[in-house]
Amino acid sequence: MQATEEPQRQRLAGRSMLLTGQYRREDAAALDVAGRGALPCLEPGRADLIVAGVAIVEATLDLWGSARLVVSDWSLREGLLADVAAREV
């Protein structure tokens, strides 16, 4: 599995995205693995995981009452630490 190239990471970081079109679970699930693998937004080797990943994101956004997410190269743990640190200041 290859990591996302740095220019692509920089281009995507901080971008706000709506769960529509190719980012919706139903649309990703309708494609076979090869079709999902051809999507330019996926790292190589993620095509078999994207449907489950989008389902988790959809459930989380439903819980929060939101349809939008912001792309980050940071992990969830780093985001939680940043949030706690911001509240402490």
Phi, psi and omega in degrees: 000132181262146175284153176299136180297146184305314180301322179293319177300316180296324181290326183271331184301130179083356180286135178270134183229142172264147177278079178222167175058230185291350181268356177276144183300317182299321181289318178293321181291334180289340178271148172282176183301320179295320178295318177293323179294337180278350179294130183291347183273357182254141171289150176303137178090000181260354185300329180280347183254345191296324182297315178294320179298317179292325177299320178294316179297315179301315181297320179295314180293324175299317179298322180275352182070038182229154175241007185236145174225160177246127182288135178221144177275353180278159178276168178301317180300316178297322179295319178295318178296319178297320179296315179296317180297320180295325180287333182281341184277000000 
